[in-house]
Structures are given as C-alpha cells and as structure tokens.
Amino acid sequence: MGRETRSSRICATAQRAREPSPLRRTLGVLRPHLPGSGRLAALGVLAVLAEVVARLLEPWPVSWVIDGVIPSVIGQPVAGGIPRLLIGAAVAVVLVAALRAGAAYLSTLAFANVGAQVTTRLRAHVHERLLGAQLSFHDRMRSGDLVTRVVSDVGRVQEAGVTAGLPLLANVLTVVGMLVVVVILDPILALVVLGVLPLILISGRLTGSRITSASRQQRKREGELAGDAGEAFAAVHTVQAYGIGAHLGQRFANANVKGLKDGVKAKRLSAGLERRTDLLVGLATGVVLGFGGWRVLAGAITPGELVVFITYLKTTFKPLRDLAKHTGRIARAAASGERIADTLDQAMPVRDRTWARPLPARRPGLSVGAVDLRNVTFGYGDAAPILRRAELHVRAGERVALIGPSGVGKSTLINLLLRFIEPRGGVVELDGHDVQDVRLDSLREASAVVLQESVLFAGTLAENVRLGRLDATDAEVEAALRAAALGALIDGHPRGLDQPITEKGSTLSGGQRQRVAIARALLRNPRLVLLDEPTTGLDEASRAEVLEALHHLADGRTTILVTHDTDLLSRVDRVVELRDGRFVECPARLPLPTPNPTPNPVEVSR
Ligand SMILES: Nc1ncnc2c1ncn2[C@@H]1O[C@H](COP(=O)(O)OP(=O)(O)OP(=O)(O)O)[C@@H](O)[C@H]1O
C-alpha cells in the first residue's frame, strides 16, 4: 500500500515533469490574443530599451566629475576646464533623467494598454468557450469556480503582466547591459558580479516553482470558496427557510482559513526569496568595495570608474532584488494562468461534423417538426442505458405527452433532441435529418424549450423576451407577451416593456416567469416545442394562465411535453409512456395522473 502510494507519487511527479511549466502554459494561453496589439507592444519594447540606455548612462556624469575634480584638487590641469566639465555633467544628469522618465512613462503606458487589450480578449474567449462547452463539463464544474477563473484568474495574469512582466523585461535588459559595461571596465572585478548572479537566479527558480505550487493550491481553494458562496447565494431562500445560514457560514469559514494558510505560505516563500537576494547583494557589494579599492590603488581603474562600478552594482542588484519580488508575482500569476489553460483544455465545445449542414428552411404549405428516434440507445457515462433500442415517431405538428416515473429518462429525451448528449447507438432525426448531421446553431434555432423553472436574467422585460430572437422588434416582443397572457403585466407598469426584471426574475410570480419564458419561445417561432413539466409547482390561478399561454405556443407546432398535469394531458394528441428504456403508447384516454401509470403497452410507431 505504502509502496503503491510512493510509486503513484513518483508517477505524478514524472508526469508533471513532462508537462510544460505553468509559466509556459500561461504564455501559450496569452499568445493567440497578442496579434492586434503588436505595434503597441513594439513601442513598449522600444521605450524599455530607451529606459535601459538611460539607466546605463546615469552614473557616468558622476564619474566624469570625480575623475575631473580629483586631479584639479591636487593641482593638475583639466582639459576644457572645470566649469565646462561641471556644467556638462549637470546638463547630462538632467537629460538622462528626462530620457529615463519619458521612456518609463511610455513603456508603462504601452504595456498597460497591451496587458488590458490582451486580457480583455482572453477573458471574452474563456467566457465564450465556457458558455459553449459540453454540458458534461458543466456537470463536473462548479459555477462559482468558473466565475473565479473568468474574472479573477484572468485579472491576476493581467496584473502580473503589467506590474511584474514589464519591469522584469526592463530589469533583465538592464542587468545584461550593465554586465557588458562592467566587463569592459574591469573583467576581473566583473567576475565578482558574475559569481553572485547564478546563485540569485538558481534561488529564484527553485523558490518560484514552490510559490507556484502554493498559489495553485490557494487558487483552487478560492475557487471552491466561490463555488460554496455561489451555491448558497443562489439558494438563499432555502438557506433562510431551513435556518442553515450559520452551518454553511461555519463550513465557509473553515475552507477560508485553509485558503489563508496557502496564501501566507506563498507570501512567506516570496519574502524569503527577497531577503536571500538582499544578503547575496550585500555580499557582492562588500567584496566589490574592498577589491575595487585595491584595483584603483593598483591603477587598473580610476576612482570615477569605481564609483560607476559601485553605482552599477547597486543599480544592477536593484533589478535583481526586484526580480525576486517579481518572481513571486509571476509565479502566482502562472498558477492562475495554468487554471485558465486547464479550463480551455477541458471546456470542449460541442463540435459539428465536417459535413454538417443547416436544417433546410421551411417551405410554404409543408408542415415541419417531425421527430423520429430509431433504435436509440443511451446511458450517461458508464451507467446502465436509460434508453434501450427505443423507437419514437412524432408527426409534424403533433402534440405528444411523455409520462413515466421519476428518473426513467424523460428529460433525457429532450437532451437528446437538443443534442446536449449523443446516443450510444441509433439515430435521432428532426424532419428526416439525423440531428448529428445538422449544424448545431440551426438545430437549436428550430427548437424552443420551456422548463419547470424558467431562467430570467437581470435586465428589462423586453430584453428577457428578446433572448428568444435577438432581432425581434418591440412590436413583436409585445405581441409575444400578450399571446403569453402577459398583457396585464405590460399595461400595469408605467415602463411597460422596459420594466426592470431582477436576477432570476424574483419580483415576478412563478406563473409570470413561466409565461415570460413562453413568450420568449413564441418569439422564436420554433418548429419543435419541448416542454418539461412547465406547470409543476404553480397555484391554480397561475396554472390556468400558463395553460392558456402554452396553448398558443403548441398550436400548430410539433410539441413534446413531459408532464403529469391532467389538464395538459387532456389537450395533447397522444400520450406515450417511457418504461424500461422504451416508449410505449398509452390508450386514448387515461385515468391520469398516477405516480407510475401502467397502461397496456403498445410499441409506438407512426
Ligand atoms: N448529467 C447526468 N449525468 C449522469 N446521470 C444523469 C444525468 N442526468 C440525469 N441522469 C440520470 O439519468 C436518469 C434519467 O434522468 P432524467 O432527468 O432524464 O429523468 P426524468 O424521467 O426526467 O426524471 P424526473 O421526472 O424526476 O425529472 C436518472 O437516473 C438520473 O439520475
């Protein structure tokens, strides 16, 4: 057992070693969104180069003054005279400072813009990918965690790119430039600096991967926290009705403390790295000071050059010290980038087959919406099949009710028709076309769904209905609402169609929410209407209004209706029961509903 655990740990480590590093994955995620900001990025790099040149020039005026003033103090003549030298040095200091300030301002501005543009595109891409991902992905993930990935993980990558990536680039270039000058000035003295450099880099690299790992853990916990909080907020009615706020609060607080520990660990590692770098820098400065003084006495360099050396050392090691600070930030951002990369890898979109075609347009006089299931077998994952070689044939314009005990697979049929899932065997057809061969957008456009709990979004009444067809006019929206028996809702509010709807439509009654959803479906003018328990949970008055609206929606359209509502059952053309994975036709008029109706089964065929 112990050996097994160890070997699996070794396997996991080996697997991780084969995978690209989190930083590389983060760059891979950002790369496709760089084009479009190329010019701005090039301008930023030019500005960084100008800043680096300014940094390199900065100590030289001081050197000129020292090397000019010392001989003059001991009575030696200075070429051009002291006043000229001092004025020249002062002007140079001001010019170099101006160049550095201007370049730094430009580079910050350019990179802030590039960062914002790239991450805005990345965020939109991740959001779109998530909305189009297969439902099996969403079944596995928690929505709060996904929100964290889209919003704060992307934000963290952006922040690190601008506040750490840009300075890092400038610092690396400065270090390289200074090393070149230092080597030219005195190669022996330069060796001291070069000796410390690898130590700092190795220390940064080792700690960087530990910071990434702690940050990864921290982000994971934050994602879980967001998942917990999102679930609790979405179900606030239940939470308060059951009085479980304190219990959930305690669970949240415990998870929160764990996340805090990981966050502190990442910070501790960063701080350790920065202080270690400080020590190495102190060591190098001490050695250069002692050894450099000796080199001046030996005549290898001038006192002014020693000052340049020491200033460079200070300036060289400042970027290195910053490098340690930025390593921590970048490592944390890499953990976020890795989460975004994971999301993009896993959130696979539902793809159309290469030969998929749009559903042919309706032709005048021809009825549409015929549904055929031929020999269909389906089960979720490895579970036993829910449908077993099932046959169902619904004529164009026919209204069919589907009944059967809970969990038998009624909603699964709707999922198959909308291609949320694919059959293991057999074919699902709409108007004689295998739905797998039809372009998904045209398949979804041809259908409208009303579920037991209709989803409304924060916005206006018109905006919510227009989701059914985005190019619908106000008059069409109003007509759909009136057809859905919501005329009183429009007339009873001073803002009519533009009246505000809160998130989840919480200010409307259950029946009104259902009728808004029916208006949305009406606006779509679908060839196939799919209804899943649309009247469950409504009171008598609301139910009557929803029934009226549904009557409009189903009129002349192929309708498949999952329900046990006797009123609805009495208005359909046929009732079919799903039993043991097969569709069986029920006799013309049933004594409905029963929890598990057992009419004489007859295999369904047209
Ligand atoms: N996404 C899923 N992943 C795995 N199993 C699922 C999934 N959705 C449904 N199931 C399982 O498939 C079976 C059929 O579910 P389905 O929702 O189709 O039943 P139903 O007849 O509509 O039930 P109800 O009348 O209670 O709504 C159930 O046993 C359910 O647990």
The ligand as an SDF file (V2000), in Angstrom:
LIG
                    3D

 31 33  0  0  0  0  0  0  0  0999 V2000
  -25.9930   14.6550  -16.3720 N   0  0  0  0  0  0  0  0  0  0  0  0
  -26.2350   13.4500  -15.8850 C   0  0  0  0  0  0  0  0  0  0  0  0
  -25.2080   12.6520  -15.5740 N   0  0  0  0  0  0  0  0  0  0  0  0
  -25.4190   11.4180  -15.0810 C   0  0  0  0  0  0  0  0  0  0  0  0
  -26.6460   10.8930  -14.8690 N   0  0  0  0  0  0  0  0  0  0  0  0
  -27.7060   11.6500  -15.1460 C   0  0  0  0  0  0  0  0  0  0  0  0
  -27.5620   12.9600  -15.6720 C   0  0  0  0  0  0  0  0  0  0  0  0
  -28.7980   13.4730  -15.8760 N   0  0  0  0  0  0  0  0  0  0  0  0
  -29.6660   12.5310  -15.4880 C   0  0  0  0  0  0  0  0  0  0  0  0
  -29.0190   11.4280  -15.0630 N   0  0  0  0  0  0  0  0  0  0  0  0
  -29.6440   10.1810  -14.5980 C   0  0  0  0  0  0  0  0  0  0  0  0
  -30.3950    9.6640  -15.6920 O   0  0  0  0  0  0  0  0  0  0  0  0
  -31.6250    9.1720  -15.2530 C   0  0  0  0  0  0  0  0  0  0  0  0
  -32.7560    9.8200  -16.0360 C   0  0  0  0  0  0  0  0  0  0  0  0
  -32.7900   11.1830  -15.7150 O   0  0  0  0  0  0  0  0  0  0  0  0
  -33.9070   12.1560  -16.2880 P   0  0  0  0  0  0  0  0  0  0  0  0
  -33.6590   13.5090  -15.7160 O   0  0  0  0  0  0  0  0  0  0  0  0
  -33.9540   12.0180  -17.7510 O   0  0  0  0  0  0  0  0  0  0  0  0
  -35.2130   11.5070  -15.6360 O   0  0  0  0  0  0  0  0  0  0  0  0
  -36.7030   12.0520  -15.6560 P   0  0  0  0  0  0  0  0  0  0  0  0
  -37.5400   10.9280  -16.0900 O   0  0  0  0  0  0  0  0  0  0  0  0
  -36.8060   13.3280  -16.4050 O   0  0  0  0  0  0  0  0  0  0  0  0
  -36.9060   12.3290  -14.1230 O   0  0  0  0  0  0  0  0  0  0  0  0
  -37.8680   13.4010  -13.4130 P   0  0  0  0  0  0  0  0  0  0  0  0
  -39.2890   13.0580  -13.7960 O   0  0  0  0  0  0  0  0  0  0  0  0
  -37.6360   13.1790  -11.9690 O   0  0  0  0  0  0  0  0  0  0  0  0
  -37.4490   14.7530  -13.8760 O   0  0  0  0  0  0  0  0  0  0  0  0
  -31.7080    9.4340  -13.7690 C   0  0  0  0  0  0  0  0  0  0  0  0
  -31.4100    8.2170  -13.1110 O   0  0  0  0  0  0  0  0  0  0  0  0
  -30.6370   10.4280  -13.4800 C   0  0  0  0  0  0  0  0  0  0  0  0
  -30.0280   10.1750  -12.2350 O   0  0  0  0  0  0  0  0  0  0  0  0
  1  2  1  0
  2  3  1  0
  2  7  2  0
  3  4  2  0
  4  5  1  0
  5  6  2  0
  6  7  1  0
  6 10  1  0
  7  8  1  0
  8  9  2  0
  9 10  1  0
 10 11  1  0
 11 12  1  0
 11 30  1  0
 12 13  1  0
 13 14  1  0
 13 28  1  0
 14 15  1  0
 15 16  1  0
 16 17  2  0
 16 18  1  0
 16 19  1  0
 19 20  1  0
 20 21  2  0
 20 22  1  0
 20 23  1  0
 23 24  1  0
 24 25  2  0
 24 26  1  0
 24 27  1  0
 28 29  1  0
 28 30  1  0
 30 31  1  0
M  END
$$$$
